[in-house]
Amino acid sequence: MNPAQIIIKKRDRESLSHEEIKYFISSYINGDIENYQMSAMLMAILLNGMSEKEIFWLTREYIDSGITLKFPESNGRCIDKHSTGGVGDKLSLMIGPIAAECGVMVPTISGRGLGHTGGTLDKLESIPGFQTQISLGRFQKIVRENNFAIIGQSDNMVPADRMIYSLRDVTGTVESIPLITASIMSKKIASGIDGLVIDLKVGNGAFIGTMEHARLLAESMSKIAKDFDKKIIINFTDMNAPLGRYIGNAVEVIEAIEFLKGNMEPDLKEVTYKLVADMLILAGVSKNFRQAEIMIDQVIENGHAFDRLRKGIELQHGNPAVIEDYSLLPQPKHTKEIYAHRTGYIKNINSKSIGYALIEVKAGRKHVDDTIDHAAGLRLFTKVGGKIIKGEKVAELYYDNDQGNKAAKDIENCFEYSRDKISTTGRLLGIHK
C-alpha cells in the first residue's frame, strides 16, 4: 500500500477500508510511516470525519497494537470514568479513591496535558516519587489490592494511541470526533473495564465547544461502546469556567486532597458525586443516585476514601506524607496577584485563555518534549456570579520563569464583568440518551 494514496483517499472524503486503516496504524508504529505523513492523515480525518465502521476499525487497531488486561474477578464491577479534558479538572484524583472505597474496581489509563487542558499524569507526577509508568502486571496487582490505580499508557498497551495522542497535541487535530472516540475507547477497553462513565465537557474551556458537537461525540462513543459490548453513561458538563479554585498540577493535587478531607468546592462536589454515583450504579453496588450519594458521604466522612488515596500514592511509590504536608510538593519561586479592573459581578471566566496563559509559565506544554513546571498554576479567589470590587484580588499566579507578567496580564483579561447580578446554574447539563 502507498501511504500517500491512503491520505489522498481520506482527503477526498472517501471511506478507508479495514486493511488500509490497519496498514497505516501498524506502519506508523513500526516507523515505516513518518510523523509528517501521520500528521497529514490526522488533519484529513479532522476535516472530513470517519464513518462508524471506520471509527470501529480505528479503535480496534489501537487496541490490537498492544496487549489488553482482564479482571474476571470483578463480576461486572470494573468501571472507569473519563473526562474529555477541561481546565481545573482534577476529578480522577477524587473519583478513583471514592469509587474504590465504595466497592468499584477502577483501572485508569490516563494521559498528559493536551492543548490548553491539564493532564492527570502531570498532576500525579507532582507528588515526589509517584510513578505513572509501571509494569502492567504491577498495575493489575495494585488494582486488585486497592481497587484503583492510575497509570500512563505503556509501550505495551495501546501504543498506537500513545504515539498519535502526542502528535495530535501539536498538529491542531485534538478536536476530531473520530480521533477522540478511538483514543478514549481504546484505552478504556484495553484496560479491562466492564463499563464506562464519561464526563463530556462542553464550552470554551473544553475541546467540544457546543452541545451540538458534544451530542455527536456522545453518539459516536455510545456506538463504539455498544460495538464492544461495554456499558456506558455519558454526562454533559459545563466547562465555560474553570472547575474548582485551582488550575495547574501540584495545586490541583492539593485541591483534590482537600476534597477528600471534606473541604469541597460546590462545583467539584456536583460533578464528582454524579460521576461516582453513575459508576456505582453501573457496577451494581448502588440502585440509584440517592443511595450512591449516601455511600459517597460515608466514605468521605469516615476518612476511608482519603486513606485509600494515601495507600494508592504509596503503592505507586509516591511519598504519602504529601497529603498532610503540602510543602513536600513542588513550590513556586514567584507569586503574582491579579486584581479586578472594575467593580461588578463576574459574568465569565475564559477557561481556554487561562489554560493557554498557564502554558506560558510551563504549567502545560507547547511541544511534545516540553518540561512541565509542576509548581506553576493559578488560584481563583472568585467564581462566576461573584461580586467584586475594583482593585480586589481575583486570582494569584504561581510561576518560575520570565513570562509571569505576560501570563498575569492575559489572565486578568479572562475575567468578564457585569453591572447586573449574574444568576448561575449548575455544571451538569444533562445526559446522553
C-alpha positions in Angstrom: 0.0 0.0 0.0 1.1 3.6 -0.6 0.7 6.0 2.4 0.2 9.0 0.1 -2.7 7.3 -1.7 -4.4 6.5 1.6 -4.0 10.1 2.8 -5.4 11.3 -0.6 -8.4 9.0 -0.3 -9.3 10.4 3.2 -8.6 13.9 2.0 -11.1 13.3 -0.8 -13.7 12.2 1.8 -13.7 8.6 0.9 -14.0 5.8 3.5 -11.0 3.8 4.3 -11.1 0.0 4.4 -10.1 -2.0 7.5 -7.0 -3.1 5.6 -6.0 0.5 4.9 -6.5 1.6 8.5 -4.6 -1.5 9.8 -1.7 -0.8 7.4 -1.5 2.9 8.3 -1.5 2.3 12.1 0.8 -0.6 12.1 3.3 1.1 9.7 3.3 4.2 11.9 4.1 2.1 15.0 6.9 0.3 13.1 8.4 3.6 11.8 7.6 2.9 8.2 5.2 5.9 8.1 6.7 9.3 9.2 5.3 11.8 11.6 4.5 14.2 8.7 2.5 11.6 6.9 0.5 10.7 10.1 0.0 14.5 10.7 -1.5 14.8 7.2 -3.8 11.8 7.9 -4.9 13.3 11.2 -5.8 16.6 9.6 -7.7 14.8 6.8 -9.7 12.9 9.5 -10.3 16.1 11.4 -11.6 17.9 8.3 -13.6 15.0 6.7 -14.6 12.7 9.6 -15.0 8.9 9.6 -17.9 6.6 9.4 -18.9 4.4 12.3 -17.3 1.4 10.7 -14.0 3.4 10.2 -14.1 4.5 13.8 -14.7 1.0 15.0 -11.7 -0.3 13.0 -9.5 2.5 14.1 -10.4 1.8 17.7 -9.8 -2.0 17.1 -6.4 -1.3 15.6 -5.5 0.9 18.5 -6.4 -1.9 20.9 -4.7 -4.6 18.9 -1.5 -2.6 18.7 -0.7 -3.7 22.3 -1.9 -6.1 25.0 -5.2 -6.0 26.8 -6.0 -6.6 30.5 -8.7 -8.6 32.1 -10.2 -8.5 35.6 -12.6 -11.5 35.6 -13.0 -11.4 39.3 -14.7 -8.0 39.1 -18.1 -9.6 38.2 -19.1 -6.5 36.3 -17.7 -4.1 38.9 -14.8 -2.9 36.8 -15.9 0.6 35.9 -13.8 3.6 34.9 -14.5 7.3 34.3 -13.2 9.5 31.6 -13.3 13.3 31.3 -12.8 14.7 27.8 -10.5 17.5 29.0 -11.0 20.7 30.8 -9.4 23.5 32.8 -9.0 22.7 36.5 -10.2 19.1 36.0 -8.8 17.1 38.8 -11.8 14.8 39.0 -9.9 11.5 38.6 -7.9 12.2 41.8 -11.1 12.2 43.9 -13.2 9.8 41.9 -10.8 6.9 41.9 -10.4 6.6 45.7 -14.1 7.3 46.4 -15.4 4.7 43.9 -12.8 2.2 45.0 -13.8 2.5 48.7 -17.5 2.0 47.6 -16.6 -1.3 46.0 -15.8 -0.5 42.4 -12.6 -1.6 40.6 -11.2 1.4 38.8 -8.2 0.7 36.5 -7.4 4.1 34.9 -5.1 4.6 31.9 -4.7 8.3 31.8 -3.0 10.9 29.7 -0.9 14.1 29.9 -1.9 17.7 29.3 -3.4 18.2 25.8 -3.8 21.6 24.3 -4.9 24.1 26.9 -6.2 21.4 29.3 -4.3 19.7 32.1 -3.4 16.0 32.3 -3.9 13.6 35.2 -0.5 12.1 34.9 1.2 15.6 35.1 -0.7 16.3 38.2 0.2 12.9 39.9 3.8 13.4 39.0 3.8 16.5 41.2 3.9 14.0 44.1 7.6 13.2 44.9 8.4 9.7 43.7 5.0 8.9 42.2 5.3 6.5 39.3 2.8 6.7 36.4 4.9 4.4 34.2 4.8 1.0 35.9 4.5 -2.5 34.6 1.1 -3.7 33.6 1.5 -6.6 36.0 2.1 -4.2 38.8 -0.8 -2.1 37.7 -3.2 -5.1 37.9 -1.8 -6.1 41.3 -2.4 -2.6 42.7 -6.0 -2.5 41.3 -6.7 -5.9 42.9 -5.2 -4.7 46.2 -6.6 -1.2 46.4 -9.4 -1.2 43.8 -7.9 1.6 41.9 -4.7 2.8 40.2 -3.8 5.5 37.6 -1.1 5.0 35.1 0.0 6.3 31.7 -0.1 4.4 28.5 2.8 1.9 28.4 4.7 0.7 25.4 2.7 -2.5 25.6 -0.8 -1.1 25.9 -2.5 0.9 23.1 0.9 2.1 21.8 -0.7 3.4 18.6 -2.8 5.9 20.6 0.1 6.9 22.8 2.1 7.9 19.8 -0.7 9.6 18.0 -2.0 11.3 21.1 1.2 13.4 21.4 1.1 14.2 17.7 -2.5 15.5 17.9 -1.5 17.9 20.6 1.0 19.8 18.3 -0.8 19.5 15.0 -4.1 21.1 15.7 -6.1 17.9 15.4 -7.2 17.4 19.1 -10.9 18.2 18.4 -11.6 15.4 15.9 -14.6 13.3 17.0 -13.3 10.1 15.4 -9.9 10.6 16.9 -11.3 11.4 20.4 -13.6 8.4 20.2 -10.9 6.0 19.2 -8.4 7.4 21.8 -10.8 7.3 24.7 -12.5 4.0 24.0 -9.3 2.1 23.0 -7.6 2.9 26.3 -10.6 2.1 28.4 -11.5 -1.2 26.6 -7.8 -2.3 26.7 -7.7 -1.7 30.5 -10.3 -4.4 31.1 -13.4 -2.4 32.0 -16.9 -3.7 32.1 -18.4 -0.2 31.8 -17.5 3.5 31.5 -18.8 6.8 32.8 -18.0 9.7 30.5 -17.7 13.4 31.7 -18.2 15.1 28.3 -17.2 18.7 28.9 -18.8 21.5 26.8 -17.8 25.1 26.5 -14.9 27.5 25.9 -12.6 25.6 28.2 -13.3 22.2 26.6 -12.3 20.7 23.2 -16.0 20.4 22.5 -17.4 24.0 22.3 -21.1 23.4 21.6 -23.8 20.9 22.7 -24.4 20.1 19.1 -20.8 18.9 18.8 -21.0 17.2 22.2 -24.0 15.2 21.2 -22.2 14.0 18.0 -19.3 12.8 20.1 -21.6 11.2 22.7 -23.4 9.3 19.9 -20.0 8.2 18.5 -18.7 6.9 21.8 -22.1 5.2 22.6 -22.0 3.3 19.3 -18.4 2.1 19.9 -19.2 1.1 23.5 -22.1 -1.0 22.1 -19.9 -2.5 19.4 -17.5 -3.7 22.1 -20.3 -4.8 24.5 -19.5 -2.2 27.2 -21.9 -0.4 29.5 -21.7 3.4 29.3 -23.3 6.5 30.8 -22.4 9.9 29.3 -22.8 13.2 31.2 -22.6 16.6 29.6 -20.9 19.1 31.9 -20.3 22.9 31.6 -16.7 23.9 31.0 -17.2 27.6 30.3 -15.4 28.4 33.5 -12.5 26.6 35.4 -13.5 23.7 37.6 -12.8 24.3 41.3 -10.5 27.0 42.6 -7.1 25.8 41.4 -5.6 25.3 38.0 -2.2 23.7 37.5 -0.5 20.5 38.7 0.6 20.5 42.3 -2.1 23.0 43.2 -4.8 20.7 41.8 -3.4 17.8 43.8 -3.9 19.9 46.9 -7.5 20.7 46.0 -8.2 17.1 45.4 -6.8 16.1 48.7 -8.8 18.8 50.5 -11.9 17.5 48.7 -11.3 14.0 50.2 -10.9 15.7 53.6 -14.4 17.2 53.2 -13.4 20.7 52.0 -15.4 20.7 48.8 -16.0 23.4 46.2 -19.7 23.2 45.2 -19.0 22.7 41.5 -16.4 20.0 42.2 -18.9 18.3 44.5 -21.7 18.4 42.0 -19.8 16.8 39.2 -17.8 14.3 41.3 -20.9 13.0 43.1 -22.8 12.5 39.8 -19.9 10.7 38.1 -19.2 8.4 41.1 -22.9 7.7 41.5 -23.1 6.6 37.9 -20.1 4.3 38.4 -21.7 2.7 41.4 -25.0 2.2 39.5 -23.2 0.7 36.5 -21.2 -1.6 38.9 -24.4 -2.7 40.6 -23.3 -1.7 44.1 -26.0 1.1 44.2 -29.5 1.1 43.0 -30.0 4.8 42.5 -28.4 8.3 42.9 -29.7 8.9 46.4 -28.3 5.6 47.7 -25.0 6.3 46.0 -24.8 9.8 47.5 -25.2 8.3 51.0 -22.4 5.9 50.3 -20.1 8.7 49.0 -20.9 10.8 52.0 -20.0 8.0 54.3 -16.6 7.1 52.8 -15.6 10.8 52.9 -16.9 11.5 56.4 -15.2 8.4 57.9 -11.9 9.2 56.1 -11.7 5.9 54.2 -11.6 7.4 50.7 -8.8 9.7 52.0 -7.0 6.6 53.3 -7.4 4.8 50.0 -5.8 7.8 48.2 -2.9 7.6 50.7 -2.4 3.9 50.1 -2.7 4.4 46.3 0.1 7.0 46.4 2.3 4.7 48.4 1.6 1.7 46.2 2.8 3.7 43.2 6.0 4.7 45.1 4.9 8.3 45.8 5.5 10.0 49.2 2.2 9.6 51.1 3.3 12.3 53.5 2.3 15.0 50.9 -1.4 14.5 51.9 -0.7 16.1 55.2 2.3 18.3 54.4 1.8 20.2 51.1 5.3 21.8 51.4 6.6 18.4 50.1 5.0 19.2 46.7 6.9 21.5 44.2 6.8 25.1 45.4 6.8 28.2 43.1 9.5 30.7 43.3 7.2 33.6 42.4 3.7 34.6 43.2 1.8 37.4 41.3 -1.5 38.8 42.4 -4.1 39.6 39.8 -6.7 42.3 40.6 -10.1 43.3 39.3 -10.0 46.2 36.8 -13.6 47.2 37.5 -16.5 46.7 40.0 -19.3 44.4 39.3 -20.2 40.7 39.1 -18.1 38.1 37.4 -20.0 37.2 34.2 -17.5 34.9 32.6 -14.0 33.4 33.2 -12.5 32.3 29.9 -11.2 28.9 30.7 -9.4 28.3 27.4 -7.5 31.6 27.6 -6.4 30.8 31.1 -5.2 27.4 30.0 -3.1 28.9 27.3 -1.8 31.6 29.6 -0.6 29.0 32.0 1.3 27.2 29.3 3.5 30.3 29.1 4.6 29.6 32.7 5.1 25.9 31.9 2.0 24.6 33.6 1.4 22.9 30.2 3.2 22.2 27.0 3.7 23.9 23.7 5.7 21.0 22.3 5.7 17.2 22.9 9.0 17.2 24.7 8.5 20.3 26.8 9.2 20.1 30.5 6.4 20.8 32.9 6.8 23.1 35.9 4.7 21.3 38.4 4.6 24.2 40.8 3.2 26.6 38.2 -0.5 27.3 38.4 -3.3 29.6 39.4 -5.7 30.2 42.3 -9.1 31.8 41.8 -10.5 33.9 44.5 -13.8 34.4 42.8 -16.1 32.4 40.6 -18.8 33.2 38.0 -21.5 35.1 39.8 -19.3 36.5 42.5 -19.4 40.2 43.4 -16.1 42.0 43.0 -14.8 45.5 43.8 -12.2 47.2 41.5 -8.7 46.6 42.9 -9.8 43.4 44.8 -7.7 40.3 44.2 -9.4 37.9 41.8 -6.5 35.4 41.3 -3.0 34.5 42.2 -0.4 33.2 39.7 2.4 30.8 40.6 5.4 30.7 38.3 9.1 30.3 37.9 10.1 31.9 34.6 10.2 35.3 32.8 6.7 35.0 31.4 4.9 35.7 34.7 3.9 39.3 33.9 2.6 38.4 30.4 0.6 35.5 31.7 -0.8 37.6 34.6 -2.0 40.2 32.1 -3.5 37.6 29.9 -5.3 36.1 32.9 -6.6 39.5 34.0 -8.3 39.8 30.6 -10.0 36.4 31.1 -12.4 37.9 33.6 -15.6 39.4 32.1 -17.7 41.7 34.3 -21.3 42.8 34.5 -23.0 45.6 36.4 -26.0 43.4 36.9 -26.2 40.4 39.3 -25.4 37.1 37.5 -27.6 34.1 38.0 -25.6 30.9 38.0 -26.6 27.3 37.1 -25.0 24.0 37.9 -22.3 22.2 36.0 -24.5 19.3 34.9 -26.1 19.9 31.5 -27.8 16.6 31.1 -27.0 13.0 30.0 -26.9 11.3 26.6 -29.9 9.1 25.9 
